[in-house]
Amino acid sequence: MTRTLVARMRQIAQLWNRVFHRALLAMAVAFCALTAGGTAQADHVGSASGLPVPRYVSLKSDRVNLREGPSKDHRTVWVFQRAGLPVEITAEFEIWRKVRDSEGAEGWVLHSLLSGRRTALVAPWKKGIDSILYSKASPKSAPVAKLQSNVIASVRGCDGAWCRVSGDGFDGFIQQSNLWGVYPNEKIE
């Protein structure tokens, strides 16, 4: 009986040894993937465009139909009526792009109705609160304007913390965290 017990214990030890080595290998692969920089999301490119997905773009027209699916046969669920509005592309299918707006509405838009021009909304989550636009990328610099929530601004550049934006009657710097249409820490030249 003891020989059977000893043999069984050896089998269990060999099994645990294999499990341990496989777990160690999996952890090493995961560590290498993390230290290589970036994430799976940042490395994903669109099947149709070859551009990064997700990414921000803007609407070309004052009238853009948002559809349930990627064809004109699908029902229109919303009509955007604001040229320059930033949207986030979250998927691609042939000539269609799945987009999300600042309020979380999602649907499909023809790619020809989108522009690569970068725009952003000023703090759409801060209804009734103005955001300060500065002359330089510092809160110690002179304020040049107060921008209301949901103002569309053209993004001229971002350094990861501040963005230079402009629009009808304004040009200056705003903290990147006060914009919807640029990613946190994103740098735009």
Rosetta constraint file for C-alpha pairs under 8 A:
AtomPair CA 1 CA 5 HARMONIC 6.34 0.50
AtomPair CA 2 CA 6 HARMONIC 6.02 0.50
AtomPair CA 3 CA 7 HARMONIC 6.08 0.50
AtomPair CA 4 CA 8 HARMONIC 6.06 0.50
AtomPair CA 5 CA 9 HARMONIC 6.12 0.50
AtomPair CA 6 CA 10 HARMONIC 6.28 0.50
AtomPair CA 7 CA 11 HARMONIC 6.38 0.50
AtomPair CA 8 CA 12 HARMONIC 6.30 0.50
AtomPair CA 9 CA 13 HARMONIC 6.10 0.50
AtomPair CA 10 CA 14 HARMONIC 6.16 0.50
AtomPair CA 11 CA 15 HARMONIC 6.18 0.50
AtomPair CA 12 CA 16 HARMONIC 6.16 0.50
AtomPair CA 13 CA 17 HARMONIC 6.07 0.50
AtomPair CA 14 CA 18 HARMONIC 6.33 0.50
AtomPair CA 15 CA 19 HARMONIC 6.28 0.50
AtomPair CA 16 CA 20 HARMONIC 5.94 0.50
AtomPair CA 17 CA 21 HARMONIC 6.22 0.50
AtomPair CA 18 CA 22 HARMONIC 6.17 0.50
AtomPair CA 19 CA 23 HARMONIC 6.12 0.50
AtomPair CA 20 CA 24 HARMONIC 6.09 0.50
AtomPair CA 21 CA 25 HARMONIC 6.09 0.50
AtomPair CA 22 CA 26 HARMONIC 6.15 0.50
AtomPair CA 23 CA 27 HARMONIC 6.19 0.50
AtomPair CA 24 CA 28 HARMONIC 6.21 0.50
AtomPair CA 25 CA 29 HARMONIC 6.25 0.50
AtomPair CA 26 CA 30 HARMONIC 6.20 0.50
AtomPair CA 27 CA 31 HARMONIC 6.06 0.50
AtomPair CA 28 CA 32 HARMONIC 6.19 0.50
AtomPair CA 29 CA 33 HARMONIC 6.24 0.50
AtomPair CA 30 CA 34 HARMONIC 6.27 0.50
AtomPair CA 31 CA 35 HARMONIC 6.15 0.50
AtomPair CA 32 CA 36 HARMONIC 5.96 0.50
AtomPair CA 33 CA 37 HARMONIC 7.30 0.50
AtomPair CA 34 CA 38 HARMONIC 7.27 0.50
AtomPair CA 34 CA 39 HARMONIC 7.39 0.50
AtomPair CA 38 CA 42 HARMONIC 6.01 0.50
AtomPair CA 38 CA 43 HARMONIC 6.96 0.50
AtomPair CA 39 CA 43 HARMONIC 6.30 0.50
AtomPair CA 40 CA 44 HARMONIC 6.27 0.50
AtomPair CA 41 CA 53 HARMONIC 7.35 0.50
AtomPair CA 41 CA 54 HARMONIC 7.52 0.50
AtomPair CA 42 CA 52 HARMONIC 7.01 0.50
AtomPair CA 42 CA 53 HARMONIC 7.35 0.50
AtomPair CA 42 CA 54 HARMONIC 7.74 0.50
AtomPair CA 43 CA 52 HARMONIC 7.13 0.50
AtomPair CA 44 CA 52 HARMONIC 5.90 0.50
AtomPair CA 44 CA 53 HARMONIC 5.79 0.50
AtomPair CA 44 CA 54 HARMONIC 7.96 0.50
AtomPair CA 45 CA 49 HARMONIC 7.78 0.50
AtomPair CA 45 CA 50 HARMONIC 5.25 0.50
AtomPair CA 45 CA 51 HARMONIC 5.16 0.50
AtomPair CA 45 CA 52 HARMONIC 4.31 0.50
AtomPair CA 45 CA 53 HARMONIC 5.32 0.50
AtomPair CA 46 CA 50 HARMONIC 4.85 0.50
AtomPair CA 46 CA 51 HARMONIC 5.45 0.50
AtomPair CA 46 CA 52 HARMONIC 6.05 0.50
AtomPair CA 46 CA 53 HARMONIC 5.67 0.50
AtomPair CA 46 CA 91 HARMONIC 6.91 0.50
AtomPair CA 46 CA 92 HARMONIC 5.86 0.50
AtomPair CA 47 CA 92 HARMONIC 6.46 0.50
AtomPair CA 47 CA 93 HARMONIC 7.18 0.50
AtomPair CA 47 CA 94 HARMONIC 7.81 0.50
AtomPair CA 48 CA 92 HARMONIC 6.30 0.50
AtomPair CA 48 CA 93 HARMONIC 6.44 0.50
AtomPair CA 48 CA 94 HARMONIC 5.45 0.50
AtomPair CA 48 CA 95 HARMONIC 7.34 0.50
AtomPair CA 49 CA 92 HARMONIC 7.90 0.50
AtomPair CA 53 CA 89 HARMONIC 6.51 0.50
AtomPair CA 53 CA 90 HARMONIC 5.85 0.50
AtomPair CA 53 CA 91 HARMONIC 6.55 0.50
AtomPair CA 54 CA 88 HARMONIC 6.56 0.50
AtomPair CA 54 CA 89 HARMONIC 5.34 0.50
AtomPair CA 54 CA 90 HARMONIC 4.74 0.50
AtomPair CA 54 CA 91 HARMONIC 7.15 0.50
AtomPair CA 55 CA 88 HARMONIC 5.56 0.50
AtomPair CA 55 CA 89 HARMONIC 5.40 0.50
AtomPair CA 55 CA 90 HARMONIC 7.16 0.50
AtomPair CA 56 CA 86 HARMONIC 6.63 0.50
AtomPair CA 56 CA 87 HARMONIC 5.73 0.50
AtomPair CA 56 CA 88 HARMONIC 4.38 0.50
AtomPair CA 56 CA 89 HARMONIC 6.11 0.50
AtomPair CA 56 CA 116 HARMONIC 7.86 0.50
AtomPair CA 56 CA 118 HARMONIC 7.02 0.50
AtomPair CA 56 CA 181 HARMONIC 6.01 0.50
AtomPair CA 56 CA 182 HARMONIC 6.98 0.50
AtomPair CA 57 CA 86 HARMONIC 5.69 0.50
AtomPair CA 57 CA 87 HARMONIC 5.63 0.50
AtomPair CA 57 CA 88 HARMONIC 6.25 0.50
AtomPair CA 57 CA 89 HARMONIC 7.17 0.50
AtomPair CA 57 CA 114 HARMONIC 6.62 0.50
AtomPair CA 57 CA 115 HARMONIC 5.79 0.50
AtomPair CA 57 CA 116 HARMONIC 5.01 0.50
AtomPair CA 57 CA 117 HARMONIC 6.21 0.50
AtomPair CA 57 CA 118 HARMONIC 5.78 0.50
AtomPair CA 57 CA 119 HARMONIC 7.31 0.50
AtomPair CA 57 CA 181 HARMONIC 7.96 0.50
AtomPair CA 58 CA 83 HARMONIC 7.62 0.50
AtomPair CA 58 CA 84 HARMONIC 5.18 0.50
AtomPair CA 58 CA 85 HARMONIC 5.26 0.50
AtomPair CA 58 CA 86 HARMONIC 4.21 0.50
AtomPair CA 58 CA 87 HARMONIC 5.69 0.50
AtomPair CA 58 CA 114 HARMONIC 5.75 0.50
AtomPair CA 58 CA 115 HARMONIC 5.22 0.50
AtomPair CA 58 CA 116 HARMONIC 6.49 0.50
AtomPair CA 58 CA 117 HARMONIC 6.15 0.50
AtomPair CA 58 CA 118 HARMONIC 6.33 0.50
AtomPair CA 58 CA 119 HARMONIC 6.30 0.50
AtomPair CA 59 CA 64 HARMONIC 7.50 0.50
AtomPair CA 59 CA 82 HARMONIC 7.48 0.50
AtomPair CA 59 CA 83 HARMONIC 5.23 0.50
AtomPair CA 59 CA 84 HARMONIC 4.98 0.50
AtomPair CA 59 CA 85 HARMONIC 5.43 0.50
AtomPair CA 59 CA 86 HARMONIC 6.55 0.50
AtomPair CA 59 CA 87 HARMONIC 7.36 0.50
AtomPair CA 59 CA 113 HARMONIC 6.16 0.50
AtomPair CA 59 CA 114 HARMONIC 4.74 0.50
AtomPair CA 59 CA 115 HARMONIC 5.94 0.50
AtomPair CA 60 CA 83 HARMONIC 5.44 0.50
AtomPair CA 60 CA 84 HARMONIC 6.17 0.50
AtomPair CA 60 CA 113 HARMONIC 5.36 0.50
AtomPair CA 60 CA 114 HARMONIC 5.29 0.50
AtomPair CA 60 CA 115 HARMONIC 5.63 0.50
AtomPair CA 61 CA 81 HARMONIC 7.63 0.50
AtomPair CA 61 CA 82 HARMONIC 7.03 0.50
AtomPair CA 61 CA 83 HARMONIC 4.64 0.50
AtomPair CA 61 CA 84 HARMONIC 7.48 0.50
AtomPair CA 61 CA 113 HARMONIC 6.53 0.50
AtomPair CA 62 CA 80 HARMONIC 6.93 0.50
AtomPair CA 62 CA 81 HARMONIC 4.52 0.50
AtomPair CA 62 CA 82 HARMONIC 4.67 0.50
AtomPair CA 62 CA 83 HARMONIC 4.43 0.50
AtomPair CA 63 CA 79 HARMONIC 6.40 0.50
AtomPair CA 63 CA 80 HARMONIC 5.60 0.50
AtomPair CA 63 CA 81 HARMONIC 4.73 0.50
AtomPair CA 63 CA 82 HARMONIC 7.00 0.50
AtomPair CA 63 CA 83 HARMONIC 7.51 0.50
AtomPair CA 64 CA 79 HARMONIC 5.51 0.50
AtomPair CA 64 CA 80 HARMONIC 5.02 0.50
AtomPair CA 64 CA 81 HARMONIC 6.66 0.50
AtomPair CA 64 CA 109 HARMONIC 7.40 0.50
AtomPair CA 64 CA 113 HARMONIC 6.86 0.50
AtomPair CA 65 CA 76 HARMONIC 6.05 0.50
AtomPair CA 65 CA 77 HARMONIC 7.65 0.50
AtomPair CA 65 CA 78 HARMONIC 6.11 0.50
AtomPair CA 65 CA 79 HARMONIC 4.56 0.50
AtomPair CA 65 CA 80 HARMONIC 6.38 0.50
AtomPair CA 65 CA 109 HARMONIC 6.54 0.50
AtomPair CA 66 CA 76 HARMONIC 5.61 0.50
AtomPair CA 66 CA 77 HARMONIC 5.80 0.50
AtomPair CA 66 CA 78 HARMONIC 5.07 0.50
AtomPair CA 66 CA 79 HARMONIC 5.82 0.50
AtomPair CA 66 CA 80 HARMONIC 7.23 0.50
AtomPair CA 66 CA 106 HARMONIC 7.77 0.50
AtomPair CA 66 CA 107 HARMONIC 5.30 0.50
AtomPair CA 66 CA 108 HARMONIC 5.45 0.50
AtomPair CA 66 CA 109 HARMONIC 5.51 0.50
AtomPair CA 67 CA 71 HARMONIC 7.74 0.50
AtomPair CA 67 CA 72 HARMONIC 7.70 0.50
AtomPair CA 67 CA 74 HARMONIC 5.96 0.50
AtomPair CA 67 CA 75 HARMONIC 5.60 0.50
AtomPair CA 67 CA 76 HARMONIC 4.30 0.50
AtomPair CA 67 CA 77 HARMONIC 5.48 0.50
AtomPair CA 67 CA 78 HARMONIC 7.11 0.50
AtomPair CA 67 CA 107 HARMONIC 5.23 0.50
AtomPair CA 67 CA 108 HARMONIC 4.88 0.50
AtomPair CA 67 CA 109 HARMONIC 6.51 0.50
AtomPair CA 68 CA 74 HARMONIC 5.60 0.50
AtomPair CA 68 CA 75 HARMONIC 5.73 0.50
AtomPair CA 68 CA 76 HARMONIC 6.41 0.50
AtomPair CA 68 CA 77 HARMONIC 6.33 0.50
AtomPair CA 68 CA 107 HARMONIC 5.42 0.50
AtomPair CA 68 CA 108 HARMONIC 6.28 0.50
AtomPair CA 69 CA 74 HARMONIC 5.42 0.50
AtomPair CA 69 CA 75 HARMONIC 7.69 0.50
AtomPair CA 69 CA 107 HARMONIC 6.72 0.50
AtomPair CA 69 CA 108 HARMONIC 5.65 0.50
AtomPair CA 70 CA 74 HARMONIC 7.12 0.50
AtomPair CA 70 CA 93 HARMONIC 6.86 0.50
AtomPair CA 70 CA 96 HARMONIC 5.55 0.50
AtomPair CA 70 CA 97 HARMONIC 7.51 0.50
AtomPair CA 70 CA 98 HARMONIC 7.80 0.50
AtomPair CA 70 CA 108 HARMONIC 5.52 0.50
AtomPair CA 70 CA 109 HARMONIC 7.36 0.50
AtomPair CA 71 CA 96 HARMONIC 7.46 0.50
AtomPair CA 77 CA 107 HARMONIC 7.73 0.50
AtomPair CA 84 CA 119 HARMONIC 6.59 0.50
AtomPair CA 84 CA 152 HARMONIC 7.16 0.50
AtomPair CA 85 CA 119 HARMONIC 6.92 0.50
AtomPair CA 85 CA 120 HARMONIC 7.37 0.50
AtomPair CA 85 CA 121 HARMONIC 7.57 0.50
AtomPair CA 85 CA 152 HARMONIC 6.70 0.50
AtomPair CA 86 CA 101 HARMONIC 7.13 0.50
AtomPair CA 86 CA 102 HARMONIC 7.96 0.50
AtomPair CA 86 CA 118 HARMONIC 7.28 0.50
AtomPair CA 86 CA 119 HARMONIC 5.52 0.50
AtomPair CA 86 CA 120 HARMONIC 5.65 0.50
AtomPair CA 86 CA 121 HARMONIC 7.02 0.50
AtomPair CA 86 CA 180 HARMONIC 7.87 0.50
AtomPair CA 86 CA 181 HARMONIC 5.76 0.50
AtomPair CA 87 CA 99 HARMONIC 6.06 0.50
AtomPair CA 87 CA 100 HARMONIC 5.64 0.50
AtomPair CA 87 CA 101 HARMONIC 4.88 0.50
AtomPair CA 87 CA 102 HARMONIC 7.12 0.50
AtomPair CA 87 CA 181 HARMONIC 7.01 0.50
AtomPair CA 88 CA 99 HARMONIC 5.25 0.50
AtomPair CA 88 CA 100 HARMONIC 5.17 0.50
AtomPair CA 88 CA 101 HARMONIC 6.49 0.50
AtomPair CA 88 CA 181 HARMONIC 7.43 0.50
AtomPair CA 89 CA 97 HARMONIC 6.28 0.50
AtomPair CA 89 CA 98 HARMONIC 5.66 0.50
AtomPair CA 89 CA 99 HARMONIC 4.43 0.50
AtomPair CA 89 CA 100 HARMONIC 6.61 0.50
AtomPair CA 90 CA 97 HARMONIC 7.53 0.50
AtomPair CA 90 CA 98 HARMONIC 5.58 0.50
AtomPair CA 90 CA 99 HARMONIC 5.71 0.50
AtomPair CA 90 CA 100 HARMONIC 7.13 0.50
AtomPair CA 91 CA 97 HARMONIC 5.89 0.50
AtomPair CA 91 CA 98 HARMONIC 4.96 0.50
AtomPair CA 91 CA 99 HARMONIC 7.33 0.50
AtomPair CA 92 CA 96 HARMONIC 5.92 0.50
AtomPair CA 92 CA 97 HARMONIC 4.62 0.50
AtomPair CA 92 CA 98 HARMONIC 6.10 0.50
AtomPair CA 93 CA 97 HARMONIC 6.35 0.50
AtomPair CA 95 CA 110 HARMONIC 6.05 0.50
AtomPair CA 95 CA 111 HARMONIC 5.61 0.50
AtomPair CA 95 CA 112 HARMONIC 7.93 0.50
AtomPair CA 96 CA 108 HARMONIC 6.25 0.50
AtomPair CA 96 CA 109 HARMONIC 5.61 0.50
AtomPair CA 96 CA 110 HARMONIC 4.70 0.50
AtomPair CA 96 CA 111 HARMONIC 5.39 0.50
AtomPair CA 97 CA 108 HARMONIC 5.46 0.50
AtomPair CA 97 CA 109 HARMONIC 5.35 0.50
AtomPair CA 97 CA 110 HARMONIC 6.29 0.50
AtomPair CA 97 CA 111 HARMONIC 5.86 0.50
AtomPair CA 98 CA 106 HARMONIC 6.94 0.50
AtomPair CA 98 CA 107 HARMONIC 5.41 0.50
AtomPair CA 98 CA 108 HARMONIC 4.32 0.50
AtomPair CA 98 CA 109 HARMONIC 6.36 0.50
AtomPair CA 99 CA 106 HARMONIC 5.54 0.50
AtomPair CA 99 CA 107 HARMONIC 5.68 0.50
AtomPair CA 99 CA 108 HARMONIC 6.11 0.50
AtomPair CA 99 CA 109 HARMONIC 7.06 0.50
AtomPair CA 100 CA 104 HARMONIC 5.66 0.50
AtomPair CA 100 CA 105 HARMONIC 5.44 0.50
AtomPair CA 100 CA 106 HARMONIC 4.42 0.50
AtomPair CA 100 CA 107 HARMONIC 6.87 0.50
AtomPair CA 101 CA 105 HARMONIC 5.54 0.50
AtomPair CA 101 CA 106 HARMONIC 6.78 0.50
AtomPair CA 102 CA 124 HARMONIC 7.30 0.50
AtomPair CA 102 CA 180 HARMONIC 6.78 0.50
AtomPair CA 109 CA 113 HARMONIC 7.15 0.50
AtomPair CA 110 CA 114 HARMONIC 7.46 0.50
AtomPair CA 117 CA 154 HARMONIC 7.96 0.50
AtomPair CA 118 CA 154 HARMONIC 6.23 0.50
AtomPair CA 118 CA 155 HARMONIC 5.52 0.50
AtomPair CA 118 CA 156 HARMONIC 7.97 0.50
AtomPair CA 118 CA 181 HARMONIC 7.59 0.50
AtomPair CA 119 CA 152 HARMONIC 6.66 0.50
AtomPair CA 119 CA 153 HARMONIC 5.51 0.50
AtomPair CA 119 CA 154 HARMONIC 4.39 0.50
AtomPair CA 119 CA 155 HARMONIC 5.15 0.50
AtomPair CA 119 CA 181 HARMONIC 6.34 0.50
AtomPair CA 120 CA 152 HARMONIC 5.73 0.50
AtomPair CA 120 CA 153 HARMONIC 5.39 0.50
AtomPair CA 120 CA 154 HARMONIC 6.52 0.50
AtomPair CA 120 CA 155 HARMONIC 6.60 0.50
AtomPair CA 120 CA 179 HARMONIC 5.88 0.50
AtomPair CA 120 CA 180 HARMONIC 5.34 0.50
AtomPair CA 120 CA 181 HARMONIC 4.30 0.50
AtomPair CA 120 CA 182 HARMONIC 6.78 0.50
AtomPair CA 121 CA 149 HARMONIC 7.52 0.50
AtomPair CA 121 CA 150 HARMONIC 5.09 0.50
AtomPair CA 121 CA 151 HARMONIC 5.55 0.50
AtomPair CA 121 CA 152 HARMONIC 4.78 0.50
AtomPair CA 121 CA 153 HARMONIC 6.33 0.50
AtomPair CA 121 CA 179 HARMONIC 5.61 0.50
AtomPair CA 121 CA 180 HARMONIC 5.06 0.50
AtomPair CA 121 CA 181 HARMONIC 6.40 0.50
AtomPair CA 122 CA 131 HARMONIC 7.38 0.50
AtomPair CA 122 CA 147 HARMONIC 7.14 0.50
AtomPair CA 122 CA 148 HARMONIC 7.02 0.50
AtomPair CA 122 CA 149 HARMONIC 5.30 0.50
AtomPair CA 122 CA 150 HARMONIC 5.08 0.50
AtomPair CA 122 CA 151 HARMONIC 5.34 0.50
AtomPair CA 122 CA 152 HARMONIC 6.57 0.50
AtomPair CA 122 CA 153 HARMONIC 7.27 0.50
AtomPair CA 122 CA 178 HARMONIC 6.04 0.50
AtomPair CA 122 CA 179 HARMONIC 4.87 0.50
AtomPair CA 122 CA 180 HARMONIC 6.49 0.50
AtomPair CA 123 CA 127 HARMONIC 7.87 0.50
AtomPair CA 123 CA 131 HARMONIC 7.49 0.50
AtomPair CA 123 CA 149 HARMONIC 5.26 0.50
AtomPair CA 123 CA 150 HARMONIC 6.31 0.50
AtomPair CA 123 CA 178 HARMONIC 4.93 0.50
AtomPair CA 123 CA 179 HARMONIC 5.31 0.50
AtomPair CA 123 CA 180 HARMONIC 6.43 0.50
AtomPair CA 124 CA 149 HARMONIC 5.10 0.50
AtomPair CA 124 CA 150 HARMONIC 4.84 0.50
AtomPair CA 124 CA 179 HARMONIC 7.96 0.50
AtomPair CA 124 CA 180 HARMONIC 7.22 0.50
AtomPair CA 125 CA 149 HARMONIC 7.52 0.50
AtomPair CA 126 CA 130 HARMONIC 7.86 0.50
AtomPair CA 126 CA 149 HARMONIC 6.04 0.50
AtomPair CA 127 CA 149 HARMONIC 5.66 0.50
AtomPair CA 128 CA 148 HARMONIC 7.07 0.50
AtomPair CA 128 CA 149 HARMONIC 6.58 0.50
AtomPair CA 129 CA 148 HARMONIC 6.56 0.50
AtomPair CA 129 CA 149 HARMONIC 6.53 0.50
AtomPair CA 130 CA 146 HARMONIC 5.72 0.50
AtomPair CA 130 CA 147 HARMONIC 5.30 0.50
AtomPair CA 130 CA 148 HARMONIC 4.60 0.50
AtomPair CA 130 CA 149 HARMONIC 6.29 0.50
AtomPair CA 131 CA 146 HARMONIC 5.54 0.50
AtomPair CA 131 CA 147 HARMONIC 5.16 0.50
AtomPair CA 131 CA 148 HARMONIC 6.42 0.50
AtomPair CA 131 CA 149 HARMONIC 7.46 0.50
AtomPair CA 131 CA 174 HARMONIC 7.85 0.50
AtomPair CA 131 CA 178 HARMONIC 7.39 0.50
AtomPair CA 132 CA 143 HARMONIC 6.47 0.50
AtomPair CA 132 CA 144 HARMONIC 7.66 0.50
AtomPair CA 132 CA 145 HARMONIC 6.06 0.50
AtomPair CA 132 CA 146 HARMONIC 4.72 0.50
AtomPair CA 132 CA 147 HARMONIC 6.35 0.50
AtomPair CA 132 CA 174 HARMONIC 6.74 0.50
AtomPair CA 133 CA 143 HARMONIC 5.75 0.50
AtomPair CA 133 CA 144 HARMONIC 5.64 0.50
AtomPair CA 133 CA 145 HARMONIC 5.07 0.50
AtomPair CA 133 CA 146 HARMONIC 5.96 0.50
AtomPair CA 133 CA 147 HARMONIC 7.01 0.50
AtomPair CA 133 CA 171 HARMONIC 7.89 0.50
AtomPair CA 133 CA 172 HARMONIC 5.65 0.50
AtomPair CA 133 CA 173 HARMONIC 5.37 0.50
AtomPair CA 133 CA 174 HARMONIC 5.10 0.50
AtomPair CA 134 CA 138 HARMONIC 7.07 0.50
AtomPair CA 134 CA 139 HARMONIC 6.89 0.50
AtomPair CA 134 CA 141 HARMONIC 6.11 0.50
AtomPair CA 134 CA 142 HARMONIC 5.66 0.50
AtomPair CA 134 CA 143 HARMONIC 4.27 0.50
AtomPair CA 134 CA 144 HARMONIC 5.29 0.50
AtomPair CA 134 CA 145 HARMONIC 7.11 0.50
AtomPair CA 134 CA 172 HARMONIC 5.44 0.50
AtomPair CA 134 CA 173 HARMONIC 4.95 0.50
AtomPair CA 134 CA 174 HARMONIC 6.38 0.50
AtomPair CA 135 CA 141 HARMONIC 6.00 0.50
AtomPair CA 135 CA 142 HARMONIC 5.51 0.50
AtomPair CA 135 CA 143 HARMONIC 6.08 0.50
AtomPair CA 135 CA 144 HARMONIC 5.89 0.50
AtomPair CA 135 CA 172 HARMONIC 5.20 0.50
AtomPair CA 135 CA 173 HARMONIC 6.15 0.50
AtomPair CA 136 CA 141 HARMONIC 5.72 0.50
AtomPair CA 136 CA 142 HARMONIC 7.49 0.50
AtomPair CA 136 CA 172 HARMONIC 6.82 0.50
AtomPair CA 136 CA 173 HARMONIC 5.80 0.50
AtomPair CA 137 CA 141 HARMONIC 7.49 0.50
AtomPair CA 137 CA 162 HARMONIC 5.86 0.50
AtomPair CA 137 CA 163 HARMONIC 7.60 0.50
AtomPair CA 137 CA 164 HARMONIC 7.92 0.50
AtomPair CA 137 CA 173 HARMONIC 5.45 0.50
AtomPair CA 137 CA 174 HARMONIC 7.11 0.50
AtomPair CA 137 CA 175 HARMONIC 7.77 0.50
AtomPair CA 138 CA 173 HARMONIC 7.97 0.50
AtomPair CA 144 CA 170 HARMONIC 7.78 0.50
AtomPair CA 144 CA 171 HARMONIC 7.93 0.50
AtomPair CA 144 CA 172 HARMONIC 6.94 0.50
AtomPair CA 145 CA 170 HARMONIC 6.86 0.50
AtomPair CA 147 CA 151 HARMONIC 6.70 0.50
AtomPair CA 152 CA 167 HARMONIC 7.35 0.50
AtomPair CA 153 CA 165 HARMONIC 5.76 0.50
AtomPair CA 153 CA 166 HARMONIC 5.51 0.50
AtomPair CA 153 CA 167 HARMONIC 5.24 0.50
AtomPair CA 154 CA 165 HARMONIC 5.40 0.50
AtomPair CA 154 CA 166 HARMONIC 5.28 0.50
AtomPair CA 154 CA 167 HARMONIC 6.09 0.50
AtomPair CA 155 CA 163 HARMONIC 6.94 0.50
AtomPair CA 155 CA 164 HARMONIC 6.23 0.50
AtomPair CA 155 CA 165 HARMONIC 4.69 0.50
AtomPair CA 155 CA 166 HARMONIC 6.84 0.50
AtomPair CA 156 CA 163 HARMONIC 7.26 0.50
AtomPair CA 156 CA 164 HARMONIC 5.30 0.50
AtomPair CA 156 CA 165 HARMONIC 5.41 0.50
AtomPair CA 156 CA 166 HARMONIC 7.21 0.50
AtomPair CA 156 CA 188 HARMONIC 7.76 0.50
AtomPair CA 156 CA 189 HARMONIC 7.35 0.50
AtomPair CA 157 CA 163 HARMONIC 5.52 0.50
AtomPair CA 157 CA 164 HARMONIC 5.32 0.50
AtomPair CA 157 CA 165 HARMONIC 7.31 0.50
AtomPair CA 157 CA 187 HARMONIC 7.30 0.50
AtomPair CA 157 CA 188 HARMONIC 4.79 0.50
AtomPair CA 157 CA 189 HARMONIC 4.95 0.50
AtomPair CA 158 CA 162 HARMONIC 5.60 0.50
AtomPair CA 158 CA 163 HARMONIC 4.05 0.50
AtomPair CA 158 CA 164 HARMONIC 6.31 0.50
AtomPair CA 158 CA 176 HARMONIC 7.40 0.50
AtomPair CA 158 CA 186 HARMONIC 6.93 0.50
AtomPair CA 158 CA 187 HARMONIC 4.98 0.50
AtomPair CA 158 CA 188 HARMONIC 4.76 0.50
AtomPair CA 158 CA 189 HARMONIC 6.69 0.50
AtomPair CA 159 CA 163 HARMONIC 6.54 0.50
AtomPair CA 159 CA 185 HARMONIC 7.46 0.50
AtomPair CA 159 CA 186 HARMONIC 7.10 0.50
AtomPair CA 159 CA 187 HARMONIC 4.85 0.50
AtomPair CA 159 CA 188 HARMONIC 6.69 0.50
AtomPair CA 160 CA 176 HARMONIC 6.99 0.50
AtomPair CA 160 CA 184 HARMONIC 6.79 0.50
AtomPair CA 160 CA 185 HARMONIC 3.83 0.50
AtomPair CA 160 CA 186 HARMONIC 4.99 0.50
AtomPair CA 160 CA 187 HARMONIC 5.08 0.50
AtomPair CA 161 CA 175 HARMONIC 6.04 0.50
AtomPair CA 161 CA 176 HARMONIC 5.23 0.50
AtomPair CA 161 CA 177 HARMONIC 7.35 0.50
AtomPair CA 161 CA 184 HARMONIC 7.82 0.50
AtomPair CA 161 CA 185 HARMONIC 6.18 0.50
AtomPair CA 162 CA 173 HARMONIC 6.41 0.50
AtomPair CA 162 CA 174 HARMONIC 5.65 0.50
AtomPair CA 162 CA 175 HARMONIC 4.46 0.50
AtomPair CA 162 CA 176 HARMONIC 4.76 0.50
AtomPair CA 163 CA 173 HARMONIC 5.46 0.50
AtomPair CA 163 CA 174 HARMONIC 5.48 0.50
AtomPair CA 163 CA 175 HARMONIC 6.26 0.50
AtomPair CA 163 CA 176 HARMONIC 5.57 0.50
AtomPair CA 164 CA 171 HARMONIC 7.34 0.50
AtomPair CA 164 CA 172 HARMONIC 5.46 0.50
AtomPair CA 164 CA 173 HARMONIC 4.39 0.50
AtomPair CA 164 CA 174 HARMONIC 6.51 0.50
AtomPair CA 165 CA 171 HARMONIC 5.79 0.50
AtomPair CA 165 CA 172 HARMONIC 5.71 0.50
AtomPair CA 165 CA 173 HARMONIC 6.12 0.50
AtomPair CA 165 CA 174 HARMONIC 7.24 0.50
AtomPair CA 166 CA 170 HARMONIC 5.38 0.50
AtomPair CA 166 CA 171 HARMONIC 4.13 0.50
AtomPair CA 166 CA 172 HARMONIC 6.49 0.50
AtomPair CA 167 CA 171 HARMONIC 6.52 0.50
AtomPair CA 174 CA 178 HARMONIC 7.06 0.50
AtomPair CA 175 CA 179 HARMONIC 7.53 0.50
AtomPair CA 176 CA 182 HARMONIC 7.40 0.50
AtomPair CA 176 CA 184 HARMONIC 7.08 0.50
AtomPair CA 176 CA 185 HARMONIC 7.90 0.50
AtomPair CA 177 CA 184 HARMONIC 6.80 0.50
AtomPair CA 182 CA 186 HARMONIC 6.61 0.50
